[in-house]
Amino acid sequence: MKFRKKPVEVEAVQYRELSRTQRVFGESIERNESEISCFMGVPVRTVFLPEEGSPEGKAVIEIETLECTMRADVGDWIIKGVQGEFYPCKPDIFEATYELA
């Protein structure tokens, strides 16, 4: 059997870097966690994973989905689903699946 996805509009915001500033002891990177917190209606938890060549590490945000806790990398989209749930989506999948309404 074949199935077609029902057309549905979703709200989404992209996790992104806003600025980079060189500091004496490394780079200062500002990201849009506060925008995502407002979008989701809850504070987001930023975690820094070890990353070679980066003293701060790789920033990811943890999102509680219906199934489990998922991580969103900078560049990923955070989507509000049809039941009000939130989940991350990689940019290439988002572009292939959604268009501006």
The first five atom37 places (N, CA, C, CB, O) and aatype in JSON, in Angstrom:
{
  "aatype": [12, 11, 13, 1, 11, 11, 14, 19, 6, 19, 6, 0, 19, 5, 18, 1, 6, 10, 15, 1, 16, 5, 1, 19, 13, 7, 6, 15, 9, 6, 1, 2, 6, 15, 6, 9, 15, 4, 13, 12, 7, 19, 14, 19, 1, 16, 19, 13, 10, 14, 6, 6, 7, 15, 14, 6, 7, 11, 0, 19, 9, 6, 9, 6, 16, 10, 6, 4, 16, 12, 1, 0, 3, 19, 7, 3, 17, 9, 9, 11, 7, 19, 5, 7, 6, 13, 18, 14, 4, 11, 14, 3, 9, 13, 6, 0, 16, 18, 6, 10, 0],
  "atom_mask": [
    [1, 1, 1, 1, 1],
    [1, 1, 1, 1, 1],
    [1, 1, 1, 1, 1],
    [1, 1, 1, 1, 1],
    [1, 1, 1, 1, 1],
    [1, 1, 1, 1, 1],
    [1, 1, 1, 1, 1],
    [1, 1, 1, 1, 1],
    [1, 1, 1, 1, 1],
    [1, 1, 1, 1, 1],
    [1, 1, 1, 1, 1],
    [1, 1, 1, 1, 1],
    [1, 1, 1, 1, 1],
    [1, 1, 1, 1, 1],
    [1, 1, 1, 1, 1],
    [1, 1, 1, 1, 1],
    [1, 1, 1, 1, 1],
    [1, 1, 1, 1, 1],
    [1, 1, 1, 1, 1],
    [1, 1, 1, 1, 1],
    [1, 1, 1, 1, 1],
    [1, 1, 1, 1, 1],
    [1, 1, 1, 1, 1],
    [1, 1, 1, 1, 1],
    [1, 1, 1, 1, 1],
    [1, 1, 1, 0, 1],
    [1, 1, 1, 1, 1],
    [1, 1, 1, 1, 1],
    [1, 1, 1, 1, 1],
    [1, 1, 1, 1, 1],
    [1, 1, 1, 1, 1],
    [1, 1, 1, 1, 1],
    [1, 1, 1, 1, 1],
    [1, 1, 1, 1, 1],
    [1, 1, 1, 1, 1],
    [1, 1, 1, 1, 1],
    [1, 1, 1, 1, 1],
    [1, 1, 1, 1, 1],
    [1, 1, 1, 1, 1],
    [1, 1, 1, 1, 1],
    [1, 1, 1, 0, 1],
    [1, 1, 1, 1, 1],
    [1, 1, 1, 1, 1],
    [1, 1, 1, 1, 1],
    [1, 1, 1, 1, 1],
    [1, 1, 1, 1, 1],
    [1, 1, 1, 1, 1],
    [1, 1, 1, 1, 1],
    [1, 1, 1, 1, 1],
    [1, 1, 1, 1, 1],
    [1, 1, 1, 1, 1],
    [1, 1, 1, 1, 1],
    [1, 1, 1, 0, 1],
    [1, 1, 1, 1, 1],
    [1, 1, 1, 1, 1],
    [1, 1, 1, 1, 1],
    [1, 1, 1, 0, 1],
    [1, 1, 1, 1, 1],
    [1, 1, 1, 1, 1],
    [1, 1, 1, 1, 1],
    [1, 1, 1, 1, 1],
    [1, 1, 1, 1, 1],
    [1, 1, 1, 1, 1],
    [1, 1, 1, 1, 1],
    [1, 1, 1, 1, 1],
    [1, 1, 1, 1, 1],
    [1, 1, 1, 1, 1],
    [1, 1, 1, 1, 1],
    [1, 1, 1, 1, 1],
    [1, 1, 1, 1, 1],
    [1, 1, 1, 1, 1],
    [1, 1, 1, 1, 1],
    [1, 1, 1, 1, 1],
    [1, 1, 1, 1, 1],
    [1, 1, 1, 0, 1],
    [1, 1, 1, 1, 1],
    [1, 1, 1, 1, 1],
    [1, 1, 1, 1, 1],
    [1, 1, 1, 1, 1],
    [1, 1, 1, 1, 1],
    [1, 1, 1, 0, 1],
    [1, 1, 1, 1, 1],
    [1, 1, 1, 1, 1],
    [1, 1, 1, 0, 1],
    [1, 1, 1, 1, 1],
    [1, 1, 1, 1, 1],
    [1, 1, 1, 1, 1],
    [1, 1, 1, 1, 1],
    [1, 1, 1, 1, 1],
    [1, 1, 1, 1, 1],
    [1, 1, 1, 1, 1],
    [1, 1, 1, 1, 1],
    [1, 1, 1, 1, 1],
    [1, 1, 1, 1, 1],
    [1, 1, 1, 1, 1],
    [1, 1, 1, 1, 1],
    [1, 1, 1, 1, 1],
    [1, 1, 1, 1, 1],
    [1, 1, 1, 1, 1],
    [1, 1, 1, 1, 1],
    [1, 1, 1, 1, 1]
  ],
  "atom_positions": [
    [[0.83, -1.17, 0.0], [0.0, 0.0, 0.0], [0.88, 1.25, 0.0], [-0.95, -0.01, 1.2], [1.99, 1.24, 0.53]],
    [[0.37, 2.29, -0.59], [1.05, 3.58, -0.58], [0.2, 4.58, 0.18], [1.33, 4.08, -2.02], [-1.03, 4.5, 0.17]],
    [[0.86, 5.51, 0.85], [0.17, 6.54, 1.61], [0.77, 7.89, 1.27], [0.25, 6.27, 3.12], [1.96, 8.0, 0.97]],
    [[-0.05, 8.92, 1.32], [0.39, 10.3, 1.11], [0.25, 11.04, 2.43], [-0.43, 10.99, -0.03], [-0.76, 10.9, 3.12]],
    [[1.24, 11.83, 2.76], [1.19, 12.62, 3.98], [0.13, 13.72, 3.84], [2.57, 13.22, 4.29], [0.09, 14.42, 2.83]],
    [[-0.71, 13.85, 4.86], [-1.73, 14.89, 4.83], [-1.06, 16.27, 4.86], [-2.71, 14.73, 6.03], [-0.09, 16.47, 5.59]],
    [[-1.57, 17.2, 4.08], [-0.99, 18.54, 4.15], [-1.32, 19.17, 5.5], [-1.51, 19.43, 2.99], [-2.48, 19.22, 5.92]],
    [[-0.29, 19.65, 6.15], [-0.47, 20.27, 7.46], [0.54, 21.41, 7.59], [-0.3, 19.23, 8.61], [1.69, 21.29, 7.17]],
    [[0.1, 22.51, 8.17], [1.01, 23.61, 8.42], [1.63, 23.43, 9.79], [0.29, 24.98, 8.31], [0.94, 23.05, 10.75]],
    [[2.91, 23.7, 9.89], [3.61, 23.63, 11.17], [4.3, 24.96, 11.43], [4.64, 22.46, 11.19], [4.56, 25.73, 10.51]],
    [[4.58, 25.21, 12.7], [5.4, 26.35, 13.07], [6.79, 25.81, 13.36], [4.8, 27.12, 14.3], [6.94, 24.72, 13.9]],
    [[7.82, 26.59, 13.0], [9.19, 26.14, 13.23], [10.11, 27.34, 13.39], [9.67, 25.26, 12.06], [9.85, 28.43, 12.9]],
    [[11.2, 27.1, 14.1], [12.25, 28.1, 14.26], [13.59, 27.38, 14.12], [12.14, 28.85, 15.64], [13.73, 26.24, 14.55]],
    [[14.56, 28.04, 13.51], [15.86, 27.41, 13.29], [16.82, 27.79, 14.42], [16.45, 27.82, 11.92], [16.9, 28.96, 14.8]],
    [[17.54, 26.81, 14.94], [18.59, 27.02, 15.94], [19.8, 27.53, 15.19], [18.91, 25.71, 16.76], [20.33, 26.83, 14.32]],
    [[20.27, 28.74, 15.52], [21.36, 29.33, 14.74], [22.26, 30.21, 15.58], [20.79, 30.13, 13.58], [21.92, 30.63, 16.68]],
    [[23.42, 30.45, 15.03], [24.36, 31.39, 15.64], [23.95, 32.8, 15.24], [25.83, 31.1, 15.2], [23.59, 33.04, 14.09]],
    [[24.0, 33.72, 16.2], [23.68, 35.11, 15.93], [24.94, 35.94, 15.72], [22.85, 35.69, 17.06], [24.96, 36.85, 14.89]],
    [[25.99, 35.61, 16.48], [27.24, 36.36, 16.33], [28.41, 35.56, 16.88], [27.14, 37.72, 17.05], [28.24, 34.66, 17.7]],
    [[29.6, 35.91, 16.41], [30.86, 35.36, 16.91], [31.78, 36.52, 17.2], [31.5, 34.36, 15.87], [31.98, 37.4, 16.36]],
    [[32.35, 36.52, 18.38], [33.27, 37.57, 18.77], [34.55, 36.93, 19.28], [32.65, 38.5, 19.85], [34.51, 36.05, 20.14]],
    [[35.68, 37.37, 18.76], [36.96, 36.85, 19.22], [37.31, 37.48, 20.56], [38.09, 37.12, 18.18], [37.32, 38.71, 20.69]],
    [[37.57, 36.67, 21.54], [37.95, 37.12, 22.88], [39.38, 36.7, 23.16], [36.98, 36.55, 23.96], [39.97, 35.93, 22.41]],
    [[39.94, 37.21, 24.24], [41.32, 36.88, 24.62], [41.5, 35.38, 24.79], [41.7, 37.61, 25.91], [42.51, 34.82, 24.35]],
    [[40.53, 34.73, 25.42], [40.65, 33.3, 25.69], [39.78, 32.44, 24.78], [40.29, 33.02, 27.12], [39.36, 31.36, 25.18]],
    [[39.51, 32.89, 23.57], [38.72, 32.11, 22.62], [37.57, 32.92, 22.06], [0.0, 0.0, 0.0], [37.48, 34.13, 22.26]],
    [[36.69, 32.23, 21.36], [35.54, 32.88, 20.75], [34.36, 32.91, 21.69], [35.16, 32.17, 19.46], [34.16, 32.01, 22.49]],
    [[33.58, 33.97, 21.57], [32.3, 34.06, 22.26], [31.23, 33.92, 21.18], [32.15, 35.43, 23.07], [31.18, 34.71, 20.24]],
    [[30.38, 32.93, 21.33], [29.35, 32.67, 20.32], [27.98, 32.86, 20.94], [29.5, 31.24, 19.74], [27.65, 32.25, 21.96]],
    [[27.19, 33.72, 20.32], [25.82, 33.94, 20.77], [24.88, 33.17, 19.86], [25.47, 35.47, 20.78], [24.98, 33.26, 18.64]],
    [[23.96, 32.41, 20.47], [22.98, 31.63, 19.71], [21.58, 32.06, 20.14], [23.19, 30.1, 19.93], [21.42, 32.78, 21.13]],
    [[20.57, 31.64, 19.42], [19.19, 32.09, 19.66], [18.4, 31.18, 20.6], [18.47, 32.2, 18.35], [17.23, 30.9, 20.34]],
    [[19.02, 30.72, 21.68], [18.31, 29.89, 22.64], [17.1, 30.6, 23.25], [19.26, 29.45, 23.75], [16.08, 29.97, 23.5]],
    [[17.21, 31.92, 23.48], [16.07, 32.63, 24.08], [14.88, 32.68, 23.13], [16.49, 34.07, 24.47], [13.73, 32.59, 23.56]],
    [[15.14, 32.81, 21.83], [14.06, 32.79, 20.83], [13.37, 31.42, 20.84], [14.61, 33.11, 19.41], [12.15, 31.33, 20.75]],
    [[14.17, 30.37, 20.94], [13.62, 29.01, 20.95], [12.82, 28.77, 22.23], [14.75, 27.96, 20.81], [11.77, 28.14, 22.2]],
    [[13.32, 29.28, 23.37], [12.58, 29.17, 24.63], [11.22, 29.84, 24.53], [13.39, 29.79, 25.78], [10.22, 29.28, 24.99]],
    [[11.18, 31.03, 23.94], [9.89, 31.73, 23.75], [8.97, 30.93, 22.84], [10.12, 33.14, 23.16], [7.77, 30.82, 23.11]],
    [[9.51, 30.38, 21.76], [8.74, 29.59, 20.8], [8.13, 28.36, 21.48], [9.63, 29.15, 19.61], [6.96, 28.03, 21.26]],
    [[8.94, 27.69, 22.3], [8.5, 26.45, 22.95], [7.71, 26.7, 24.23], [9.7, 25.57, 23.25], [6.95, 25.84, 24.68]],
    [[7.89, 27.87, 24.82], [7.19, 28.18, 26.06], [7.84, 27.57, 27.3], [0.0, 0.0, 0.0], [7.24, 27.58, 28.38]],
    [[9.04, 27.06, 27.15], [9.81, 26.49, 28.28], [11.28, 26.84, 28.08], [9.61, 24.93, 28.39], [11.71, 27.06, 26.95]],
    [[12.05, 26.88, 29.17], [13.48, 27.12, 29.0], [14.13, 25.94, 28.26], [14.17, 27.33, 30.39], [13.78, 24.78, 28.48]],
    [[15.07, 26.24, 27.37], [15.79, 25.17, 26.7], [17.08, 24.89, 27.45], [16.09, 25.53, 25.22], [17.64, 25.76, 28.11]],
    [[17.54, 23.67, 27.35], [18.77, 23.26, 28.03], [19.86, 23.13, 26.98], [18.58, 21.91, 28.82], [19.78, 22.29, 26.08]],
    [[20.89, 23.97, 27.09], [22.03, 23.9, 26.19], [23.09, 23.02, 26.82], [22.59, 25.32, 25.89], [23.43, 23.18, 28.0]],
    [[23.61, 22.08, 26.03], [24.64, 21.16, 26.48], [25.84, 21.34, 25.55], [24.14, 19.67, 26.48], [25.67, 21.58, 24.36]],
    [[27.04, 21.23, 26.09], [28.24, 21.36, 25.29], [28.94, 20.01, 25.21], [29.19, 22.44, 25.87], [29.41, 19.49, 26.22]],
    [[28.99, 19.45, 24.02], [29.62, 18.15, 23.79], [31.07, 18.37, 23.4], [28.86, 17.35, 22.71], [31.38, 19.35, 22.73]],
    [[31.94, 17.48, 23.79], [33.35, 17.64, 23.41], [33.5, 17.69, 21.89], [34.19, 16.49, 23.98], [32.9, 16.9, 21.16]],
    [[34.31, 18.64, 21.43], [34.58, 18.77, 20.0], [36.04, 19.18, 19.83], [33.62, 19.83, 19.33], [36.5, 20.14, 20.44]],
    [[36.74, 18.44, 19.0], [38.15, 18.71, 18.78], [38.36, 20.12, 18.25], [38.75, 17.68, 17.81], [37.67, 20.55, 17.32]],
    [[39.31, 20.83, 18.83], [39.63, 22.18, 18.38], [38.74, 23.26, 18.95], [0.0, 0.0, 0.0], [38.89, 24.43, 18.61]],
    [[37.81, 22.89, 19.82], [36.9, 23.87, 20.41], [36.94, 23.76, 21.93], [35.44, 23.68, 19.88], [36.5, 22.75, 22.48]],
    [[37.47, 24.79, 22.61], [37.54, 24.69, 24.08], [36.15, 24.65, 24.73], [38.33, 25.87, 24.63], [35.97, 24.02, 25.77]],
    [[35.17, 25.32, 24.12], [33.81, 25.34, 24.66], [33.11, 24.01, 24.37], [33.01, 26.51, 24.07], [32.32, 23.53, 25.19]],
    [[33.38, 23.43, 23.21], [32.69, 22.23, 22.77], [31.59, 22.59, 21.78], [0.0, 0.0, 0.0], [31.39, 23.76, 21.46]],
    [[30.89, 21.59, 21.32], [29.8, 21.77, 20.36], [28.5, 22.0, 21.12], [29.68, 20.53, 19.41], [28.1, 21.18, 21.95]],
    [[27.83, 23.12, 20.82], [26.58, 23.44, 21.51], [25.41, 22.7, 20.86], [26.32, 24.97, 21.48], [25.25, 22.73, 19.64]],
    [[24.62, 22.04, 21.68], [23.38, 21.42, 21.24], [22.32, 21.77, 22.28], [23.53, 19.85, 21.06], [22.63, 22.03, 23.44]],
    [[21.06, 21.78, 21.85], [19.98, 21.94, 22.83], [19.24, 20.63, 22.93], [19.02, 23.11, 22.43], [19.07, 19.9, 21.95]],
    [[18.79, 20.33, 24.15], [18.04, 19.11, 24.39], [16.56, 19.44, 24.38], [18.45, 18.44, 25.74], [16.11, 20.39, 25.01]],
    [[15.8, 18.62, 23.65], [14.36, 18.83, 23.49], [13.63, 17.57, 23.92], [14.0, 19.21, 22.03], [13.92, 16.47, 23.44]],
    [[12.69, 17.76, 24.82], [11.85, 16.63, 25.25], [10.76, 16.42, 24.2], [11.22, 16.9, 26.66], [9.9, 17.28, 24.02]],
    [[10.8, 15.28, 23.51], [9.78, 14.94, 22.52], [8.79, 13.97, 23.16], [10.43, 14.33, 21.24], [8.92, 13.63, 24.33]],
    [[7.81, 13.52, 22.39], [6.85, 12.54, 22.91], [7.53, 11.2, 23.2], [5.7, 12.34, 21.92], [7.08, 10.45, 24.06]],
    [[8.61, 10.9, 22.47], [9.26, 9.6, 22.61], [10.46, 9.61, 23.55], [9.7, 9.12, 21.28], [10.66, 8.68, 24.32]],
    [[11.28, 10.68, 23.49], [12.54, 10.7, 24.23], [13.13, 12.11, 24.2], [13.54, 9.69, 23.63], [12.54, 13.03, 23.64]],
    [[14.28, 12.27, 24.81], [15.01, 13.52, 24.73], [15.87, 13.48, 23.47], [15.88, 13.77, 26.01], [16.64, 12.54, 23.27]],
    [[15.74, 14.5, 22.63], [16.53, 14.57, 21.39], [17.41, 15.81, 21.43], [15.6, 14.59, 20.13], [17.12, 16.76, 22.16]],
    [[18.47, 15.79, 20.66], [19.39, 16.92, 20.59], [19.26, 17.62, 19.25], [20.83, 16.46, 20.82], [19.11, 16.98, 18.21]],
    [[19.33, 18.95, 19.29], [19.32, 19.76, 18.07], [20.66, 20.46, 17.96], [18.15, 20.79, 18.08], [21.12, 21.12, 18.89]],
    [[21.29, 20.32, 16.8], [22.54, 21.01, 16.5], [22.22, 22.39, 15.94], [23.4, 20.19, 15.5], [21.11, 22.64, 15.48]],
    [[23.21, 23.28, 15.98], [23.06, 24.57, 15.32], [22.76, 24.29, 13.85], [24.35, 25.46, 15.49], [23.44, 23.48, 13.22]],
    [[21.75, 24.93, 13.31], [21.31, 24.71, 11.92], [20.04, 23.89, 11.83], [0.0, 0.0, 0.0], [19.33, 23.96, 10.83]],
    [[19.74, 23.09, 12.86], [18.53, 22.28, 12.86], [17.31, 23.17, 13.09], [18.61, 21.18, 13.95], [17.4, 24.25, 13.67]],
    [[16.17, 22.69, 12.61], [14.89, 23.36, 12.83], [14.19, 22.71, 14.01], [14.0, 23.31, 11.56], [14.27, 21.5, 14.19]],
    [[13.5, 23.52, 14.81], [12.66, 23.02, 15.9], [11.22, 23.2, 15.43], [12.94, 23.78, 17.27], [10.78, 24.31, 15.16]],
    [[10.5, 22.09, 15.33], [9.15, 22.09, 14.78], [8.13, 21.85, 15.89], [9.0, 21.02, 13.67], [8.34, 21.02, 16.78]],
    [[7.04, 22.6, 15.82], [5.9, 22.35, 16.7], [4.94, 21.45, 15.94], [5.2, 23.69, 17.16], [4.42, 21.84, 14.89]],
    [[4.72, 20.25, 16.45], [3.87, 19.28, 15.78], [2.4, 19.53, 15.97], [0.0, 0.0, 0.0], [2.0, 20.47, 16.65]],
    [[1.59, 18.68, 15.36], [0.14, 18.85, 15.36], [-0.49, 18.66, 16.74], [-0.49, 17.89, 14.38], [-1.61, 19.12, 16.97]],
    [[0.21, 17.99, 17.66], [-0.31, 17.8, 19.02], [0.34, 18.78, 20.0], [-0.08, 16.35, 19.49], [0.2, 18.63, 21.21]],
    [[1.05, 19.78, 19.47], [1.71, 20.76, 20.33], [3.07, 20.31, 20.82], [0.0, 0.0, 0.0], [3.71, 21.0, 21.62]],
    [[3.52, 19.16, 20.35], [4.83, 18.64, 20.74], [5.93, 19.34, 19.92], [4.9, 17.1, 20.54], [5.65, 19.93, 18.87]],
    [[7.16, 19.26, 20.39], [8.29, 19.85, 19.69], [9.3, 18.77, 19.37], [8.94, 20.98, 20.53], [9.48, 17.82, 20.14]],
    [[9.97, 18.92, 18.24], [11.01, 17.99, 17.88], [11.97, 18.65, 16.9], [10.42, 16.7, 17.27], [11.57, 19.55, 16.15]],
    [[13.24, 18.22, 16.9], [14.23, 18.8, 15.97], [14.16, 18.11, 14.62], [15.65, 18.69, 16.55], [13.73, 16.96, 14.5]],
    [[14.61, 18.83, 13.59], [14.63, 18.31, 12.23], [15.88, 18.85, 11.53], [13.33, 18.7, 11.44], [16.15, 20.05, 11.57]],
    [[16.64, 17.97, 10.9], [17.84, 18.38, 10.17], [17.44, 19.3, 9.01], [18.61, 17.14, 9.64], [16.37, 19.13, 8.42]],
    [[18.3, 20.27, 8.67], [17.94, 21.26, 7.65], [17.6, 20.66, 6.28], [19.07, 22.24, 7.49], [16.69, 21.15, 5.61]],
    [[18.32, 19.62, 5.85], [18.05, 19.04, 4.53], [16.69, 18.34, 4.5], [19.16, 18.05, 4.15], [15.99, 18.4, 3.48]],
    [[16.32, 17.68, 5.58], [15.01, 17.02, 5.68], [13.91, 18.07, 5.73], [14.94, 16.08, 6.93], [12.87, 17.92, 5.09]],
    [[14.14, 19.14, 6.51], [13.17, 20.23, 6.62], [12.9, 20.83, 5.25], [13.66, 21.31, 7.6], [11.75, 21.03, 4.86]],
    [[13.98, 21.11, 4.51], [13.84, 21.73, 3.16], [13.1, 20.81, 2.2], [15.22, 22.07, 2.58], [12.32, 21.29, 1.38]],
    [[13.34, 19.5, 2.29], [12.69, 18.55, 1.4], [11.21, 18.33, 1.76], [13.42, 17.22, 1.44], [10.41, 17.94, 0.91]],
    [[10.86, 18.58, 3.03], [9.52, 18.27, 3.51], [8.58, 19.48, 3.58], [9.61, 17.66, 4.86], [7.38, 19.34, 3.36]],
    [[9.13, 20.66, 3.87], [8.29, 21.83, 4.13], [8.6, 22.96, 3.16], [8.47, 22.3, 5.57], [9.72, 23.08, 2.65]],
    [[7.59, 23.79, 2.92], [7.77, 25.02, 2.16], [7.06, 26.13, 2.92], [7.22, 24.89, 0.68], [6.16, 25.87, 3.72]],
    [[7.46, 27.36, 2.65], [6.87, 28.5, 3.34], [5.39, 28.62, 3.0], [7.6, 29.8, 2.96], [5.01, 28.58, 1.83]],
    [[4.55, 28.76, 4.03], [3.1, 28.86, 3.82], [2.68, 30.3, 3.56], [2.34, 28.31, 5.04], [1.5, 30.57, 3.36]]
  ]
}
